[in-house]
Amino acid sequence: MKQEERRRFLIEELLRERPSCRGQEIPADAESQKMLLRGLMNVRHPAAISQRFLEVQDDYLQEELRAKKLTRLSELFPVQEGIYLWRGDITTLACGAIVNAANSGMTGCYQPCHNCIDNCVHTYAGVQLRLKCAEMMEQQGYAEPTGRARITPAYNLPCDYVIHTVGPIVQGKLSQHHCELLASCYRSCLKLADENGVSSIAFCCISTGVFMFPNDRAAEIAVRTVKEYKEKTGSMIEVVFNVFKEEDERIYRELLGAD
């Protein structure tokens, strides 16, 4: 099956699940089809789906991944011992685990084609990730508290695991409690990674963006907490600070003395 055929199959199957959309016309051009497929995956609530769908989806996502520029941890150079700074798409980084900045529901972003990391991670991992997260939350029985971490397989992402953490939402003035919760996110992720034998972890800029934590303070807390954890525990885990914006890259370069 060619990639175009896989994409159309997946769109048709997802439309079939939604009675109100069954008459929707599928666009002819590839980019519009890709956006439609992503949007349908984003709004789909966690539920089982046919094995055939999963096989085609996995083949499709793996082929899309091969078409992207993958970055492997072995290709990066540390800015300090065991610490890396990398600007790029975290869903294309091959390492032990990537950190997803989740919300308290833990099942991903449902806004079609939203560009947050939660949306991207769930999109390129495949529908299995949302179902896995939903199963964990059902077993837990309550919303995920801020500052903790949960680990899942990465499915179709090039990393081995995804570690999900809910960062603090800053509404109004930044408080010491916000800072303590953010530090807890980093410690929880590192501890969980070590407990699961994960040798490397890539952190996104947790709680910045829509959660409104000031970028400079968030970066200071991230760097300090990682260094303190590694010093206190003797952990040999390799840490990547992943940034996407030029502003964040500048902040981290100054903090890490990378210039």
Backbone as CSV, one residue per row, in Angstrom:
resi,resn,N_x,N_y,N_z,CA_x,CA_y,CA_z,C_x,C_y,C_z
1,MET,0.857,-1.200,0.000,0.000,0.000,0.000,0.892,1.248,0.000
2,LYS,0.648,2.167,-0.909,1.408,3.407,-0.978,0.952,4.360,0.128
3,GLN,1.794,5.364,0.382,1.510,6.298,1.462,0.187,7.037,1.238
4,GLU,-0.097,7.400,-0.002,-1.342,8.086,-0.318,-2.545,7.186,-0.027
5,GLU,-2.408,5.902,-0.327,-3.481,4.949,-0.062,-3.675,4.740,1.431
6,ARG,-2.580,4.689,2.169,-2.679,4.554,3.627,-3.414,5.752,4.225
7,ARG,-3.025,6.946,3.782,-3.625,8.158,4.320,-5.123,8.193,4.064
8,ARG,-5.535,7.870,2.864,-6.957,7.869,2.534,-7.705,6.809,3.338
9,PHE,-7.105,5.633,3.502,-7.734,4.574,4.293,-7.978,5.052,5.725
10,LEU,-6.969,5.669,6.323,-7.086,6.134,7.699,-8.147,7.215,7.838
11,ILE,-8.178,8.145,6.897,-9.191,9.203,6.917,-10.581,8.595,6.813
12,GLU,-10.761,7.682,5.885,-12.079,7.070,5.689,-12.528,6.314,6.938
13,GLU,-11.610,5.607,7.575,-11.958,4.865,8.788,-12.347,5.806,9.924
14,LEU,-11.616,6.905,10.080,-11.928,7.843,11.148,-13.223,8.596,10.872
15,LEU,-13.489,8.908,9.619,-14.761,9.539,9.258,-15.925,8.590,9.503
16,ARG,-15.697,7.328,9.263,-16.749,6.324,9.461,-17.152,6.237,10.932
17,GLU,-16.222,6.519,11.819,-16.527,6.513,13.257,-17.419,7.680,13.669
18,ARG,-17.448,8.735,12.843,-18.182,9.954,13.192,-19.348,10.129,12.220
19,PRO,-20.547,9.705,12.607,-21.708,9.754,11.707,-21.935,11.121,11.067
20,SER,-21.676,12.195,11.824,-21.916,13.539,11.290,-20.928,13.918,10.199
21,CYS,-19.843,13.150,10.063,-18.788,13.485,9.095,-18.727,12.520,7.921
22,ARG,-19.597,11.550,7.875,-19.479,10.514,6.863,-19.623,11.044,5.440
23,GLY,-20.307,12.169,5.283,-20.467,12.718,3.949,-19.390,13.715,3.578
24,GLN,-18.414,13.913,4.461,-17.377,14.908,4.209,-16.498,14.479,3.040
25,GLU,-16.221,15.420,2.184,-15.373,15.152,1.031,-13.914,15.196,1.454
26,ILE,-13.133,14.252,0.961,-11.710,14.206,1.268,-10.958,15.065,0.261
27,PRO,-10.140,16.002,0.701,-9.413,16.875,-0.238,-8.527,16.060,-1.174
28,ALA,-8.247,16.634,-2.319,-7.441,15.930,-3.318,-5.947,16.063,-3.056
29,ASP,-5.505,17.195,-2.484,-4.062,17.414,-2.321,-3.560,16.812,-1.014
30,ALA,-2.306,16.404,-1.028,-1.719,15.663,0.081,-1.675,16.469,1.379
31,GLU,-1.301,17.751,1.293,-1.158,18.544,2.513,-2.497,18.724,3.222
32,SER,-3.552,18.948,2.447,-4.877,19.086,3.062,-5.332,17.766,3.670
33,GLN,-4.995,16.670,3.024,-5.319,15.355,3.576,-4.582,15.132,4.887
34,LYS,-3.321,15.524,4.946,-2.546,15.359,6.163,-3.147,16.158,7.318
35,MET,-3.583,17.372,7.024,-4.208,18.199,8.054,-5.526,17.590,8.521
36,LEU,-6.291,17.063,7.578,-7.565,16.431,7.930,-7.324,15.204,8.799
37,LEU,-6.357,14.381,8.418,-6.052,13.183,9.195,-5.601,13.562,10.600
38,ARG,-4.722,14.517,10.695,-4.261,14.940,12.022,-5.420,15.459,12.864
39,GLY,-6.271,16.272,12.269,-7.415,16.807,12.999,-8.354,15.714,13.491
40,LEU,-8.587,14.722,12.656,-9.457,13.610,13.049,-8.837,12.801,14.182
41,MET,-7.530,12.626,14.145,-6.844,11.923,15.236,-6.916,12.743,16.521
42,ASN,-6.788,14.061,16.394,-6.809,14.929,17.568,-8.152,14.921,18.290
43,VAL,-9.247,14.895,17.545,-10.572,14.977,18.182,-11.119,13.610,18.578
44,ARG,-10.435,12.540,18.175,-10.933,11.197,18.491,-10.714,10.883,19.972
45,HIS,-11.772,10.497,20.650,-11.669,10.142,22.057,-11.066,8.748,22.189
46,PRO,-10.408,8.477,23.302,-9.738,7.184,23.465,-10.713,6.014,23.383
47,ALA,-10.414,5.103,22.489,-11.261,3.922,22.292,-10.486,2.904,21.481
48,ALA,-10.866,1.667,21.614,-10.243,0.611,20.818,-10.562,0.828,19.350
49,ILE,-9.707,0.295,18.487,-9.911,0.407,17.046,-9.369,-0.872,16.416
50,SER,-9.712,-1.113,15.180,-9.365,-2.384,14.552,-7.852,-2.559,14.416
51,GLN,-7.427,-3.807,14.422,-6.018,-4.116,14.234,-5.548,-3.661,12.865
52,ARG,-6.431,-3.744,11.888,-6.086,-3.304,10.533,-5.767,-1.811,10.517
53,PHE,-6.572,-1.023,11.232,-6.320,0.409,11.305,-4.942,0.661,11.914
54,LEU,-4.646,-0.028,13.010,-3.370,0.190,13.695,-2.187,-0.187,12.807
55,GLU,-2.331,-1.256,12.064,-1.244,-1.674,11.165,-0.992,-0.627,10.096
56,VAL,-2.071,-0.136,9.489,-1.924,0.871,8.432,-1.407,2.181,9.031
57,GLN,-1.964,2.573,10.177,-1.513,3.801,10.834,-0.026,3.734,11.166
58,ASP,0.423,2.621,11.741,1.828,2.496,12.115,2.736,2.552,10.890
59,ASP,2.334,1.888,9.817,3.116,1.954,8.577,3.163,3.388,8.055
60,TYR,2.034,4.056,8.133,1.957,5.437,7.641,2.860,6.361,8.464
61,LEU,2.747,6.285,9.802,3.531,7.166,10.664,5.019,6.872,10.578
62,GLN,5.376,5.613,10.435,6.791,5.262,10.295,7.364,5.783,8.977
63,GLU,6.560,5.742,7.941,7.015,6.275,6.645,7.148,7.798,6.714
64,GLU,6.208,8.461,7.381,6.299,9.906,7.562,7.545,10.270,8.373
65,LEU,7.835,9.461,9.375,9.019,9.699,10.199,10.298,9.573,9.381
66,ARG,10.347,8.575,8.518,11.531,8.380,7.673,11.755,9.561,6.736
67,ALA,10.675,10.256,6.379,10.784,11.395,5.466,11.283,12.657,6.180
68,LYS,11.249,12.646,7.512,11.714,13.791,8.278,13.217,13.656,8.550
69,LYS,13.796,14.711,9.050,15.214,14.663,9.444,15.283,14.233,10.908
70,LEU,15.661,12.982,11.135,15.810,12.475,12.498,17.112,12.980,13.103
71,THR,17.080,13.232,14.395,18.288,13.576,15.126,18.491,12.534,16.216
72,ARG,19.700,11.983,16.286,20.031,11.000,17.311,20.894,11.663,18.383
73,LEU,20.700,11.208,19.606,21.476,11.785,20.702,22.970,11.680,20.430
74,SER,23.381,10.602,19.805,24.805,10.396,19.512,25.370,11.450,18.565
75,GLU,24.500,12.178,17.866,24.936,13.220,16.940,25.127,14.570,17.632
76,LEU,24.663,14.679,18.880,24.738,15.949,19.600,26.015,16.020,20.428
77,PHE,26.460,17.239,20.698,27.642,17.457,21.517,27.215,18.095,22.845
78,PRO,27.678,17.566,23.968,27.272,18.123,25.263,27.835,19.522,25.465
79,VAL,27.042,20.374,26.102,27.531,21.713,26.459,28.158,21.680,27.847
80,GLN,27.756,20.708,28.641,28.389,20.375,29.916,28.339,18.863,30.021
81,GLU,29.063,18.296,30.958,29.103,16.843,31.059,27.704,16.271,31.283
82,GLY,27.253,15.444,30.325,25.950,14.799,30.430,24.766,15.695,30.157
83,ILE,25.003,16.926,29.691,23.924,17.881,29.446,24.060,18.456,28.038
84,TYR,22.949,18.468,27.318,22.916,18.919,25.926,21.862,20.012,25.759
85,LEU,22.070,20.861,24.781,21.083,21.856,24.373,20.816,21.647,22.894
86,TRP,19.546,21.452,22.545,19.204,21.168,21.152,17.916,21.887,20.782
87,ARG,17.974,22.586,19.677,16.790,23.285,19.164,16.234,22.497,17.991
88,GLY,14.997,22.052,18.104,14.380,21.273,17.037,13.069,20.657,17.481
89,ASP,12.502,19.844,16.620,11.225,19.173,16.850,11.468,17.940,17.711
90,ILE,10.992,17.956,18.938,11.265,16.883,19.882,10.704,15.543,19.424
91,THR,9.707,15.567,18.555,9.133,14.310,18.064,10.016,13.655,17.008
92,THR,11.134,14.284,16.673,12.086,13.687,15.730,13.408,13.337,16.410
93,LEU,13.421,13.353,17.736,14.648,13.080,18.481,14.662,11.622,18.948
94,ALA,15.685,10.897,18.537,15.855,9.500,18.942,16.706,9.460,20.203
95,CYS,16.053,9.170,21.327,16.742,9.108,22.608,15.964,8.163,23.514
96,GLY,16.321,8.124,24.781,15.629,7.221,25.688,14.182,7.607,25.921
97,ALA,13.971,8.857,26.330,12.602,9.335,26.588,12.518,10.805,26.257
98,ILE,11.358,11.225,25.812,11.064,12.651,25.681,9.982,12.990,26.695
99,VAL,10.002,14.224,27.151,9.024,14.672,28.140,7.911,15.429,27.432
100,ASN,6.689,15.023,27.733,5.504,15.681,27.187,4.898,16.574,28.259
101,ALA,4.700,17.840,27.928,4.018,18.771,28.829,2.517,18.531,28.688
102,ALA,1.974,17.730,29.587,0.582,17.283,29.497,-0.343,18.209,30.277
103,ASN,-1.652,17.958,30.138,-2.627,18.606,31.010,-3.128,17.578,32.019
104,SER,-3.925,17.991,32.966,-4.310,17.108,34.062,-5.180,15.934,33.614
105,GLY,-5.789,16.039,32.423,-6.554,14.917,31.888,-5.663,13.827,31.335
106,MET,-4.461,14.187,30.937,-3.399,13.266,30.511,-3.647,12.559,29.179
107,THR,-4.729,12.862,28.482,-5.015,12.146,27.233,-4.740,12.987,25.995
108,GLY,-4.001,14.075,26.146,-3.603,14.850,24.982,-4.458,16.062,24.709
109,CYS,-4.059,16.796,23.691,-4.763,18.004,23.254,-5.804,17.632,22.204
110,TYR,-7.037,18.056,22.408,-8.138,17.712,21.505,-8.427,18.805,20.478
111,GLN,-7.654,19.884,20.510,-7.859,20.965,19.537,-7.227,20.569,18.215
112,PRO,-8.005,20.503,17.125,-7.464,20.021,15.851,-6.239,20.802,15.390
113,CYS,-5.156,20.054,15.160,-3.924,20.600,14.589,-3.285,21.702,15.418
114,HIS,-3.574,21.732,16.707,-2.930,22.709,17.583,-1.434,22.404,17.633
115,ASN,-0.610,23.418,17.755,0.839,23.208,17.646,1.527,23.030,18.990
116,CYS,0.769,22.714,20.041,1.402,22.463,21.335,2.098,21.100,21.312
117,ILE,3.034,20.906,22.221,3.787,19.648,22.243,2.878,18.471,22.538
118,ASP,1.871,18.661,23.391,0.948,17.582,23.741,0.232,17.071,22.491
119,ASN,-0.180,17.985,21.634,-0.849,17.612,20.392,0.115,16.880,19.472
120,CYS,1.308,17.410,19.319,2.291,16.806,18.407,2.688,15.405,18.865
121,VAL,2.938,15.241,20.154,3.344,13.937,20.671,2.270,12.894,20.408
122,HIS,1.023,13.220,20.711,-0.058,12.253,20.504,-0.309,11.995,19.021
123,THR,-0.161,13.023,18.187,-0.365,12.844,16.750,0.621,11.845,16.172
124,TYR,1.915,12.043,16.466,2.945,11.237,15.805,3.242,9.927,16.531
125,ALA,2.729,9.784,17.747,2.815,8.487,18.422,1.744,7.543,17.882
126,GLY,0.575,8.097,17.545,-0.537,7.284,17.083,-1.637,7.200,18.132
127,VAL,-2.792,6.684,17.740,-3.968,6.676,18.619,-3.763,5.771,19.836
128,GLN,-2.789,4.869,19.791,-2.538,3.974,20.919,-2.152,4.752,22.175
129,LEU,-1.436,5.861,22.007,-0.948,6.611,23.164,-2.112,7.190,23.957
130,ARG,-3.080,7.766,23.286,-4.226,8.338,23.993,-4.987,7.258,24.758
131,LEU,-5.153,6.109,24.151,-5.863,5.014,24.813,-5.076,4.543,26.035
132,LYS,-3.758,4.423,25.902,-2.919,4.017,27.031,-3.041,5.006,28.181
133,CYS,-2.991,6.281,27.860,-3.102,7.311,28.894,-4.480,7.275,29.552
134,ALA,-5.509,7.056,28.757,-6.873,6.975,29.301,-7.019,5.789,30.246
135,GLU,-6.405,4.679,29.901,-6.445,3.498,30.765,-5.741,3.768,32.091
136,MET,-4.607,4.464,32.038,-3.899,4.812,33.270,-4.749,5.731,34.138
137,MET,-5.413,6.693,33.512,-6.215,7.640,34.271,-7.463,6.976,34.852
138,GLU,-8.042,6.058,34.126,-9.207,5.330,34.644,-8.805,4.510,35.872
139,GLN,-7.656,3.893,35.801,-7.165,3.108,36.933,-6.837,4.015,38.117
140,GLN,-6.301,5.191,37.825,-5.944,6.131,38.889,-7.183,6.701,39.554
141,GLY,-8.166,7.072,38.747,-9.443,7.531,39.286,-9.531,9.000,39.621
142,TYR,-8.521,9.778,39.299,-8.568,11.216,39.553,-7.579,11.912,38.620
143,ALA,-7.778,13.226,38.457,-6.925,13.995,37.555,-5.469,13.950,38.021
144,GLU,-4.576,14.040,37.068,-3.149,13.969,37.382,-2.701,15.223,38.132
145,PRO,-2.103,15.064,39.290,-1.636,16.234,40.049,-0.456,16.914,39.353
146,THR,-0.328,18.186,39.576,0.802,18.947,39.044,2.094,18.504,39.732
147,GLY,3.154,18.378,38.929,4.469,18.100,39.492,4.860,16.640,39.525
148,ARG,3.969,15.748,39.135,4.298,14.325,39.103,4.638,13.913,37.672
149,ALA,4.878,12.621,37.452,5.236,12.141,36.117,4.714,10.727,35.920
150,ARG,4.351,10.419,34.676,3.904,9.085,34.283,4.640,8.683,33.005
151,ILE,4.922,7.393,32.866,5.686,6.917,31.710,4.829,5.994,30.854
152,THR,4.977,6.116,29.529,4.276,5.260,28.587,5.234,4.855,27.469
153,PRO,4.866,3.821,26.716,5.625,3.552,25.485,5.530,4.750,24.550
154,ALA,6.419,4.827,23.587,6.418,5.941,22.628,5.712,5.584,21.331
155,TYR,5.384,4.300,21.152,4.697,3.821,19.956,5.451,4.222,18.687
156,ASN,4.950,5.149,17.892,5.590,5.443,16.605,6.596,6.595,16.646
157,LEU,6.896,7.097,17.809,7.935,8.117,17.939,9.311,7.445,17.941
158,PRO,10.366,8.166,17.596,11.695,7.539,17.520,12.378,7.333,18.876
159,CYS,11.801,7.863,19.959,12.331,7.611,21.294,11.754,6.294,21.819
160,ASP,12.235,5.861,22.972,11.744,4.610,23.558,10.503,4.829,24.413
161,TYR,10.473,5.943,25.127,9.363,6.221,26.047,8.940,7.684,25.942
162,VAL,7.711,7.935,26.415,7.254,9.300,26.650,6.985,9.415,28.146
163,ILE,7.553,10.439,28.765,7.265,10.728,30.174,6.393,11.979,30.208
164,HIS,5.217,11.822,30.795,4.221,12.897,30.812,4.234,13.584,32.171
165,THR,4.231,14.900,32.171,4.175,15.646,33.421,3.278,16.864,33.258
166,VAL,2.561,17.207,34.304,1.667,18.362,34.287,2.351,19.505,35.024
167,GLY,2.678,20.541,34.304,3.335,21.693,34.906,2.340,22.669,35.502
168,PRO,2.822,23.584,36.317,1.940,24.589,36.927,1.448,25.620,35.908
169,ILE,0.228,26.052,36.096,-0.353,27.121,35.275,-0.214,28.421,36.061
170,VAL,0.413,29.404,35.459,0.636,30.680,36.138,-0.448,31.668,35.716
171,GLN,-1.300,32.006,36.666,-2.335,33.014,36.423,-2.081,34.154,37.399
172,GLY,-1.670,35.267,36.861,-1.300,36.374,37.730,0.182,36.326,38.057
173,LYS,0.528,36.714,39.279,1.926,36.834,39.686,2.542,35.457,39.924
174,LEU,3.779,35.296,39.455,4.513,34.064,39.694,4.808,33.932,41.186
175,SER,4.513,32.756,41.753,4.704,32.525,43.178,5.792,31.474,43.424
176,GLN,6.230,31.393,44.685,7.200,30.375,45.054,6.612,28.984,44.872
177,HIS,5.314,28.867,45.104,4.652,27.569,44.930,4.709,27.128,43.471
178,HIS,4.510,28.044,42.541,4.644,27.722,41.122,6.044,27.170,40.844
179,CYS,7.050,27.832,41.400,8.439,27.428,41.168,8.717,26.048,41.753
180,GLU,8.193,25.783,42.933,8.379,24.476,43.566,7.708,23.372,42.754
181,LEU,6.530,23.654,42.223,5.826,22.660,41.407,6.586,22.365,40.112
182,LEU,7.151,23.409,39.502,7.899,23.192,38.265,9.159,22.361,38.545
183,ALA,9.848,22.671,39.619,11.023,21.879,39.983,10.627,20.428,40.228
184,SER,9.471,20.213,40.838,8.979,18.857,41.083,8.759,18.101,39.782
185,CYS,8.310,18.795,38.743,8.128,18.158,37.425,9.450,17.561,36.947
186,TYR,10.510,18.356,37.020,11.822,17.892,36.535,12.350,16.740,37.392
187,ARG,12.245,16.864,38.709,12.711,15.783,39.589,11.922,14.500,39.356
188,SER,10.611,14.626,39.223,9.758,13.450,39.035,10.089,12.734,37.734
189,CYS,10.313,13.499,36.677,10.651,12.896,35.379,11.997,12.173,35.445
190,LEU,12.981,12.814,36.063,14.309,12.207,36.172,14.261,10.931,37.014
191,LYS,13.564,10.986,38.126,13.458,9.827,39.011,12.762,8.674,38.289
192,LEU,11.680,8.966,37.596,10.939,7.934,36.877,11.783,7.336,35.759
193,ALA,12.538,8.181,35.077,13.419,7.689,34.016,14.469,6.739,34.590
194,ASP,15.095,7.137,35.693,16.103,6.280,36.306,15.496,4.962,36.790
195,GLU,14.311,5.023,37.349,13.649,3.807,37.843,13.344,2.827,36.713
196,ASN,13.190,3.352,35.502,12.870,2.510,34.353,14.071,2.239,33.456
197,GLY,15.256,2.550,33.938,16.466,2.251,33.184,16.639,3.070,31.921
198,VAL,16.069,4.257,31.899,16.182,5.139,30.732,17.509,5.895,30.826
199,SER,18.314,5.799,29.793,19.666,6.370,29.866,19.748,7.823,29.425
200,SER,18.719,8.316,28.741,18.724,9.716,28.295,17.297,10.247,28.263
201,ILE,17.172,11.533,28.516,15.853,12.163,28.570,15.930,13.554,27.955
202,ALA,14.933,13.905,27.174,14.860,15.230,26.554,13.690,15.998,27.158
203,PHE,13.992,17.132,27.746,12.974,17.983,28.354,12.556,19.087,27.391
204,CYS,11.260,19.247,27.225,10.742,20.444,26.560,10.725,21.571,27.591
205,CYS,10.296,22.741,27.200,10.224,23.883,28.126,8.888,23.825,28.869
206,ILE,8.848,23.008,29.905,7.607,22.727,30.639,6.992,24.005,31.191
207,SER,5.682,24.143,30.987,4.835,25.213,31.539,4.987,26.573,30.882
208,THR,5.939,26.725,29.953,5.990,27.973,29.202,4.907,27.910,28.135
209,GLY,4.728,28.957,27.371,3.659,28.934,26.368,2.310,29.160,27.018
210,VAL,1.340,28.308,26.722,-0.038,28.529,27.177,-0.177,28.420,28.694
211,PHE,0.783,27.777,29.378,0.728,27.697,30.844,1.358,28.923,31.503
212,MET,1.944,29.802,30.694,2.323,31.171,31.062,3.411,31.302,32.123
213,PHE,4.238,30.270,32.290,5.382,30.406,33.193,6.447,31.228,32.468
214,PRO,6.990,32.259,33.097,8.008,33.086,32.418,9.181,32.233,31.930
215,ASN,9.567,32.427,30.697,10.581,31.568,30.072,11.911,31.580,30.801
216,ASP,12.364,32.752,31.214,13.670,32.824,31.853,13.683,32.126,33.207
217,ARG,12.663,32.321,34.016,12.584,31.662,35.322,12.410,30.160,35.156
218,ALA,11.619,29.750,34.171,11.424,28.311,33.927,12.746,27.647,33.573
219,ALA,13.535,28.296,32.751,14.828,27.740,32.352,15.789,27.668,33.530
220,GLU,15.809,28.693,34.362,16.673,28.690,35.546,16.337,27.508,36.454
221,ILE,15.042,27.289,36.674,14.592,26.188,37.531,14.950,24.849,36.902
222,ALA,14.773,24.740,35.592,15.072,23.492,34.886,16.545,23.126,35.039
223,VAL,17.423,24.068,34.745,18.868,23.796,34.801,19.302,23.495,36.231
224,ARG,18.853,24.307,37.177,19.257,24.101,38.574,18.768,22.743,39.097
225,THR,17.515,22.406,38.798,16.944,21.165,39.318,17.631,19.945,38.734
226,VAL,17.918,19.976,37.442,18.602,18.851,36.796,19.987,18.659,37.401
227,LYS,20.733,19.747,37.563,22.089,19.647,38.112,22.056,19.144,39.559
228,GLU,21.122,19.661,40.343,21.012,19.221,41.736,20.663,17.745,41.813
229,TYR,19.750,17.301,40.964,19.353,15.895,40.970,20.538,14.997,40.634
230,LYS,21.264,15.364,39.599,22.393,14.544,39.170,23.492,14.519,40.248
231,GLU,23.708,15.637,40.901,24.730,15.700,41.950,24.324,14.883,43.174
232,LYS,23.067,15.012,43.584,22.602,14.344,44.808,22.450,12.837,44.624
233,THR,22.024,12.411,43.455,21.740,10.986,43.243,22.879,10.237,42.580
234,GLY,23.805,10.974,41.962,24.864,10.324,41.199,24.371,9.733,39.898
235,SER,23.183,10.157,39.465,22.603,9.633,38.225,23.481,9.958,37.025
236,MET,23.625,8.975,36.142,24.416,9.157,34.925,23.518,9.466,33.723
237,ILE,22.240,9.712,33.962,21.316,9.967,32.861,21.768,11.199,32.077
238,GLU,21.715,11.091,30.763,22.057,12.223,29.896,20.797,13.049,29.670
239,VAL,20.935,14.356,29.769,19.788,15.258,29.726,19.909,16.215,28.550
240,VAL,18.860,16.276,27.760,18.775,17.219,26.646,17.743,18.281,26.998
241,PHE,18.158,19.536,26.977,17.197,20.632,27.064,16.790,20.959,25.634
242,ASN,15.557,20.622,25.305,15.046,20.844,23.957,14.297,22.168,23.901
243,VAL,14.665,23.012,22.961,13.982,24.287,22.768,13.490,24.369,21.326
244,PHE,12.472,25.154,21.136,11.916,25.321,19.798,12.016,26.771,19.321
245,LYS,12.021,27.691,20.300,12.058,29.106,19.968,13.469,29.668,20.156
246,GLU,13.773,30.665,19.355,15.081,31.326,19.438,15.295,31.944,20.817
247,GLU,14.228,32.506,21.381,14.326,33.135,22.706,14.780,32.125,23.754
248,ASP,14.171,30.925,23.737,14.535,29.904,24.719,15.958,29.399,24.505
249,GLU,16.371,29.284,23.256,17.737,28.858,22.972,18.734,29.848,23.560
250,ARG,18.446,31.136,23.395,19.341,32.171,23.938,19.423,32.067,25.463
251,ILE,18.292,31.888,26.110,18.248,31.805,27.575,19.065,30.611,28.070
252,TYR,18.853,29.456,27.454,19.570,28.252,27.892,21.069,28.337,27.587
253,ARG,21.415,28.940,26.480,22.835,29.063,26.148,23.549,29.902,27.210
254,GLU,22.903,30.945,27.666,23.506,31.787,28.706,23.614,31.026,30.014
255,LEU,22.568,30.298,30.388,22.561,29.558,31.644,23.600,28.434,31.658
256,LEU,23.794,27.813,30.509,24.687,26.655,30.419,26.106,27.029,29.965
257,GLY,26.319,28.311,29.703,27.633,28.762,29.251,28.013,28.144,27.921
258,ALA,27.024,28.055,27.019,27.241,27.374,25.742,27.798,28.303,24.677
259,ASP,27.942,29.564,24.962,28.456,30.506,23.946,29.987,30.518,23.926
